[in-house]
Amino acid sequence: MRKHVLASPRRARALRVITLGLLLLGYLDLVRGGLTAAPLLLVSSYLLFVPLAILFD
């Protein structure tokens, strides 16, 4: 199977780290009582960065 042209181990690792960071920030803000940043962080990480990390992996 041919690898994606944009896929590189470095880019995949960076996307995983960004995704994990956004998820942690979102959950920490949610626990703190955040009503605006938490949903934005969680939705963007689950709908954008998780699929990108899977695609580039």
Order of alpha helices (4+ residues) and beta strands (2+ residues): alpha-alpha-alpha
